[in-house]
Structures are given as C-alpha cells and as structure tokens.
Amino acid sequence: MTLKNATVVSSAGLHARIVSMLADCVKDYAGTAEIIWGEKRTDIKKMLGLLAMAIPAGAVVTVMVNGPDEERMARALVNIVEETH
C-alpha cells in the first residue's frame, strides 16, 4: 500500500475535468486507488463519488494505492491533483 498527500490547486476544487483525468488514469489499473479527505473516501474509478465529496481548493487529500506498480500510479495521481487547474 502506498499513501501520498496532495494539495488541490485548482481554484474550483476537485472539479469534473480533474475527476475525469483521475478516473482515466486508473481505469486499466489492476489494483485499487482511493482518495481520502477527512472522514470521506472513495474509489477513484467512481467519478460520481469523487464529485460528491465536494473537495475544495486548497484541501489536502490522501491518495491510497494498492497493487502492482503502486508507487508510479500514486505519483501520477498526485501530479494530476497538484498540477491541474
């Protein structure tokens, strides 16, 4: 299991385009990938679940990845959260 923190940089928070990019990144991944924010957590493949979390700009989320090549997958997901506006 790999855990990495990421800060949401988009002024609109974790919006639909970013959520779509996250889901696309993991859609063929053999393992599991989740976003955790406070008490809330959801599978990254579940776009509606991510949008329902209503994660705002500046929030620090945790990316949790289990499976093959999890370190690379976690880095890719963190990059999307921290570099997409």
N, C-alpha and C positions, 0 to 999 in steps of 0.2 A: 504494500500500500504506500502510495506517495501522496503527501499533503503539501500544498503550496498556497500561500496567501497572494491575493491580487487586489489592487485598488481599482475600482470602476472609475475611469477617467472621462467617460462621455458625460456631457452636461445633462443629457436626457436620461442618465442611468442605464441600466441594462435593458435597452430597447429591442424592438423586433429584429432589426438588422443584425445586431450583435448576437442575439439569441439564435438566429438562423445560422450565423457563421459558426457558433459553438456546436450546434447540432450537426452541421455538415462535417465538422472536424472529427466528430466521434461516431458518425453513423456506421462506418465499417469497422470500428474498433472492436476487437474480440472481448475486451474486458469491460469494466464498468467505470463510469465517470459521473461524479456528482458535484453540485455546487452547494455549499453550506453558507448560510448567512444567519447569524444568531441562532435561534431555535429552529429555523426553517432549513430544509434540504430537499433537493430533487435531483433526479436523473437528468443529465444534460440532454439526453435524447428526447426528453419530453418538453417540447417548446412551450406549451401552454402552462406547464408547471413552473417553468422559469419565469415567464411573463407574470404569472400570478404572484410571484414573490415580490414584485414591485421594488426591485433593488435600486436605490437612488444613486446619484453621482456621489463619489467620494466614499462609498461603502467599501469596506474591506471584506471580501469573500474568501472562502477556502475552497480550493479545487482538490477533490479527493479522487484518485485514480487507482484502480486495481486491475492488474492483468499484464500481458506481455508489453514490453517497451513502455511501461507506465511513466517513467521519468520524461521521455520525449513527448508523450501525449500531454502530460501535466504542463510542461513548458509551453507547448503550442497553445493550450487553452489559456494559460496566464497571459501569453502575448496578445491574444485576441482581446481579453478583458482590459488589459492595460494600454493597448496601443490603438484601439478603435474608438473613434468619436462619433 
